[in-house]
Amino acid sequence: QVELVESGGGLVPAGGSLTLSCASSGRTFNTYTGGWFRQAPGKEREFVAAFKGGSTYYGPSVKGRFTISRDSARNTIFLQMDSLKPEDTAVYYCAAGRLITSNIPTASGYAYWGQGTQVTVSS
């Protein structure tokens, strides 16, 4: 069973930075595509970023501001978030699964999810 545990959320002023971490059991991120999604109140879950093999992918609203990375030795992935905006406020979820490239932005393609961590950006 794959377990994903996010950490690093919190309250940050607009323009600030925050780094989220997602620790996994076993060698999850050496086997599966790893990604980040977010969900704001009343909205659908939104694709943020993912990696598959040596490639990274970003949602249009975060491209250029957020960076996904991984530490294979620690079985952990990270989401570095810079130039944060109030509209980035959401619960951020880590996810893993076996996906073809075209399905990477699709939440339903990920089999494993963390519990989520709240990010709040104040204006």
C-alpha positions as CSV (number, residue, x, y, z in Angstrom):
1,Q,0.0,0.0,0.0
2,V,1.3,3.4,-1.0
3,E,1.2,6.1,1.7
4,L,1.7,9.8,0.9
5,V,2.1,12.4,3.6
6,E,2.2,16.1,2.8
7,S,3.7,18.8,4.9
8,G,4.8,22.5,4.7
9,G,1.5,24.3,4.2
10,G,0.7,27.5,6.1
11,L,-0.1,31.1,5.9
12,V,2.0,33.4,3.7
13,P,1.6,36.9,2.4
14,A,1.1,37.6,-1.3
15,G,4.4,37.6,-3.1
16,G,5.9,35.2,-0.7
17,S,7.2,31.7,-1.1
18,L,6.4,28.3,0.4
19,T,7.8,24.8,-0.1
20,L,5.6,21.7,0.2
21,S,6.9,18.2,0.8
22,C,5.4,14.8,0.1
23,A,7.0,11.8,1.7
24,S,6.1,8.4,0.4
25,S,6.4,4.8,1.5
26,G,8.9,2.7,-0.4
27,R,10.2,3.8,-3.8
28,T,6.9,5.3,-4.9
29,F,8.3,8.1,-7.0
30,N,10.8,5.9,-8.7
31,T,7.9,3.8,-10.0
32,Y,5.0,6.1,-10.4
33,T,4.2,9.5,-11.8
34,G,4.1,12.0,-9.0
35,G,2.1,15.1,-8.9
36,W,0.4,18.0,-7.0
37,F,-3.2,19.1,-7.2
38,R,-5.1,21.7,-5.3
39,Q,-8.7,22.3,-4.4
40,A,-10.2,25.6,-3.3
41,P,-13.6,25.8,-1.6
42,G,-16.4,25.3,-4.1
43,K,-14.0,24.5,-6.9
44,E,-12.9,21.3,-8.6
45,R,-9.5,19.8,-8.0
46,E,-7.0,21.5,-10.2
47,F,-3.8,20.1,-11.7
48,V,-0.7,22.0,-10.4
49,A,2.5,20.1,-11.4
50,A,3.8,16.6,-12.0
51,F,6.9,14.7,-13.2
52,K,7.1,11.6,-15.3
53,G,10.5,10.1,-15.9
54,G,12.8,13.1,-16.5
55,S,10.0,15.5,-17.6
56,T,8.0,18.0,-15.6
57,Y,4.6,19.4,-16.3
58,Y,2.7,22.4,-14.9
59,G,-0.7,23.8,-14.9
60,P,-1.1,27.1,-16.8
61,S,-1.9,29.1,-13.7
62,V,1.3,28.2,-11.9
63,K,3.8,27.8,-14.8
64,G,6.8,30.0,-14.2
65,R,6.1,30.4,-10.5
66,F,6.0,26.9,-9.1
67,T,8.7,24.2,-9.4
68,I,8.3,20.5,-8.8
69,S,11.3,18.4,-7.8
70,R,12.1,15.1,-6.2
71,D,14.7,13.5,-3.9
72,S,14.7,9.8,-4.9
73,A,17.0,8.8,-2.0
74,R,14.4,10.2,0.5
75,N,11.3,9.1,-1.5
76,T,10.1,12.6,-1.4
77,I,8.8,15.2,-3.8
78,F,8.6,18.9,-3.3
79,L,6.7,21.8,-4.7
80,Q,8.5,25.2,-4.5
81,M,5.9,27.9,-4.7
82,D,7.1,31.5,-5.5
83,S,5.3,34.8,-6.2
84,L,2.3,33.4,-4.4
85,K,-1.1,35.0,-5.1
86,P,-4.3,35.0,-3.0
87,E,-5.9,32.8,-5.7
88,D,-3.3,30.1,-4.9
89,T,-5.1,29.6,-1.6
90,A,-6.3,26.0,-1.5
91,V,-5.7,22.5,0.0
92,Y,-2.8,21.0,-1.8
93,Y,-2.7,17.3,-2.4
94,C,0.2,15.0,-3.4
95,A,-0.7,12.2,-5.8
96,A,0.9,9.2,-7.5
97,G,-0.1,6.8,-10.1
98,R,0.7,5.1,-13.4
99,L,-0.4,7.5,-16.2
100,I,0.2,8.0,-19.8
101,T,1.5,11.5,-20.6
102,S,-1.8,12.8,-21.9
103,N,-3.5,11.9,-18.7
104,I,-1.1,13.6,-16.3
105,P,-3.4,16.6,-15.6
106,T,-6.3,14.3,-14.9
107,A,-7.0,13.8,-11.2
108,S,-8.9,10.6,-11.7
109,G,-5.8,8.9,-13.2
110,Y,-3.9,9.0,-9.9
111,A,-4.5,6.0,-7.7
112,Y,-2.8,7.3,-4.5
113,W,-3.4,10.5,-2.6
114,G,-2.2,12.3,0.5
115,Q,-4.4,13.8,3.1
116,G,-3.7,17.4,1.9
117,T,-2.1,20.5,3.4
118,Q,-3.7,23.9,3.6
119,V,-2.0,26.9,1.9
120,T,-3.4,30.3,2.6
121,V,-2.1,33.4,0.8
122,S,-3.1,36.7,2.3
123,S,-3.6,39.8,0.3
